[in-house]
């Protein structure tokens, strides 16, 4: 079923891209594997999903250890604590949710120690909900400018989470706001800024996100099914 689900998602992404004149290859399908087994991830990877995202460091470490033979680009998509950065800094492909300078500083330090540059996304709270992490949209420019001295992180784009409402169209204003903010930040003359990604859209609203310019869609349920504890 996972392989069939992925084929269906690819078709939906392609159809959405055709409607708005985008190349389907410009959209990365990120499998969100929180709570799912290593076997489920392996099936998804072998069906063509090379990008896998996890929300918790401990769960990520265990799965990565069990899937070392697979060619996976691991993403961290949850709220990352500064004291956990050291566990993933040598190999993580992309960190999706940076929303404070302390975390950015720690990532920069650990990346420097590892001799690499780590790509990160700035999380923006486009819904204004207190229950969500992320910086306010109006504070994004100043926040990114404040990271100018961190030479071992690359601010590769922005990330947001829609409002979790039944109608996917309810997410459109938030996704559009993120796209416009990204376009504004592209003009920023800052050496560690390369606005190439918009991470937005999940199972219920990813088509709207693609229409609004998403380059990464984070899909869990539509690939793996209902959440369950992994083993």
C-alpha positions in Angstrom: 0.0 0.0 0.0 2.8 2.4 0.7 4.2 2.1 -2.8 0.7 2.7 -4.2 0.1 5.7 -1.9 3.4 7.2 -3.2 2.4 6.7 -6.8 -1.0 8.4 -6.1 0.8 11.3 -4.4 3.2 11.7 -7.3 0.3 11.9 -9.7 -1.5 14.5 -7.5 1.7 16.6 -7.3 2.1 16.4 -11.1 -1.5 17.4 -11.7 -1.2 20.3 -9.4 2.0 21.5 -10.9 0.5 21.2 -14.4 -2.4 23.5 -13.3 0.0 26.3 -12.2 2.8 25.8 -14.7 5.4 24.2 -12.4 7.9 21.4 -12.9 6.9 18.5 -10.7 10.6 17.9 -10.1 10.7 21.2 -8.2 8.6 19.7 -5.4 10.3 17.3 -2.9 8.0 14.7 -1.4 9.2 14.4 2.2 8.0 11.3 4.0 7.1 12.1 7.6 7.9 8.9 9.4 7.2 9.8 13.1 5.9 6.7 14.9 6.2 4.4 11.8 8.5 1.4 11.6 11.9 1.1 9.9 10.3 -1.4 7.5 7.6 1.1 6.5 10.4 3.7 5.9 12.4 1.2 3.9 9.4 0.4 1.7 8.8 4.2 1.1 12.5 4.7 0.2 12.5 1.8 -2.2 9.4 3.3 -3.8 11.4 6.5 -4.5 11.0 8.7 -1.5 14.6 9.6 -0.7 13.8 12.3 1.9 12.5 11.3 5.3 11.6 13.6 8.2 11.5 12.9 11.9 10.2 15.0 14.8 12.3 13.5 17.7 16.0 13.1 17.9 16.0 9.8 19.8 13.6 8.2 17.3 15.6 9.6 14.4 18.8 8.1 15.7 17.3 4.7 16.2 15.8 4.6 12.7 18.9 6.0 11.0 21.0 3.2 12.7 18.6 0.6 11.4 18.5 2.0 7.9 22.2 2.8 7.3 22.1 0.7 4.1 19.5 2.9 2.5 20.3 6.2 0.7 18.2 8.5 2.8 18.4 12.3 3.2 17.3 12.8 6.8 15.4 15.9 7.7 14.6 17.1 11.2 11.2 18.7 11.2 10.3 19.0 14.9 11.1 21.5 17.6 14.8 21.0 18.0 16.3 21.5 21.5 19.8 23.1 21.5 21.2 20.3 23.6 20.2 17.7 21.0 21.9 19.4 18.0 25.2 17.6 18.6 23.6 14.2 17.9 22.6 15.0 14.3 25.0 17.8 13.3 27.5 15.6 11.3 25.0 14.2 8.9 21.5 15.9 9.0 20.4 17.0 5.5 18.1 19.8 6.5 16.7 21.3 9.8 13.2 22.7 9.2 12.3 24.6 12.2 14.8 27.2 13.5 13.0 30.0 15.3 15.5 31.4 17.8 19.0 32.7 17.7 20.3 30.4 20.4 19.4 27.3 18.4 20.9 28.8 15.3 24.1 29.6 17.2 24.4 26.0 18.5 23.8 24.6 15.0 26.5 26.9 13.7 28.9 25.8 16.4 28.3 22.1 15.9 28.5 22.4 12.1 31.9 24.2 12.4 33.1 21.4 14.6 31.9 18.9 12.0 33.6 20.8 9.2 30.4 21.4 7.2 27.6 23.9 6.5 24.2 22.8 7.7 21.1 24.0 5.7 18.3 25.3 7.9 14.8 26.7 7.4 13.4 29.5 9.5 10.0 28.6 10.9 7.4 31.3 10.6 4.1 31.2 12.5 1.8 32.4 9.8 -1.4 31.5 11.7 -0.7 33.5 14.8 -1.7 30.5 17.0 0.0 30.6 20.4 0.2 26.8 20.3 2.6 26.8 17.4 6.3 27.6 17.3 7.9 30.0 14.8 8.6 33.7 14.6 6.1 36.3 13.6 6.1 37.1 9.8 6.8 40.8 10.5 9.9 39.8 12.5 11.4 37.4 9.9 13.6 39.9 8.1 15.2 41.2 11.3 15.6 37.6 12.6 17.4 36.5 9.4 19.6 39.5 9.4 20.6 38.7 13.0 22.1 35.4 11.8 24.5 37.0 9.4 27.6 36.1 11.5 26.9 32.3 11.4 29.1 31.1 8.6 28.4 27.4 9.1 24.7 27.5 8.6 22.9 28.3 5.3 19.4 29.8 5.6 18.0 27.8 2.8 14.4 29.0 3.1 11.3 29.1 5.2 8.9 26.7 6.8 5.3 27.0 8.1 2.4 24.9 9.3 -1.1 25.6 8.1 -4.1 26.1 10.4 -5.5 22.4 10.6 -9.0 23.3 9.3 -11.2 21.0 7.3 -11.1 23.1 4.2 -7.6 23.1 2.6 -8.3 26.5 1.1 -8.1 27.9 4.7 -4.3 27.3 4.4 -3.8 29.4 1.2 -3.4 32.8 2.8 -0.7 31.5 5.1 1.1 29.7 2.3 0.9 32.8 0.1 2.3 34.9 2.9 5.3 32.6 3.3 6.0 32.7 -0.4 5.9 36.5 -0.5 8.1 36.6 2.6 10.6 34.3 0.9 10.6 36.5 -2.2 11.4 39.5 0.0 14.2 37.7 1.7 15.7 36.6 -1.7 16.8 40.2 -2.2 18.7 40.2 1.1 22.4 40.7 0.5 23.6 38.3 3.1 26.3 35.6 2.4 24.6 32.8 4.4 21.1 33.3 2.9 20.0 31.2 -0.1 16.2 31.2 -0.2 15.5 28.1 -2.3 13.0 26.2 -0.2 9.4 26.7 1.1 8.5 23.8 3.3 4.8 23.9 3.6 1.8 21.7 3.1 0.9 18.3 4.7 -1.5 15.5 3.8 -4.7 17.6 3.9 -3.4 20.8 2.2 -0.3 20.0 0.2 -2.0 20.7 -3.2 -2.8 24.2 -2.1 0.8 24.5 -0.9 2.2 23.4 -4.2 -0.1 25.9 -6.0 1.4 28.6 -3.7 5.0 27.6 -4.4 6.0 24.9 -1.9 9.3 23.2 -2.8 8.9 20.6 0.0 5.7 19.0 1.1 5.7 17.1 4.4 3.5 14.0 4.1 2.9 11.3 6.7 -0.7 9.9 6.7 -1.1 9.8 2.9 2.1 7.7 2.7 2.1 5.6 5.8 -1.5 5.6 7.0 -2.7 6.3 10.5 -0.1 6.9 13.2 1.1 4.1 15.3 4.1 3.3 17.5 7.1 2.2 15.6 9.1 -0.9 16.4 
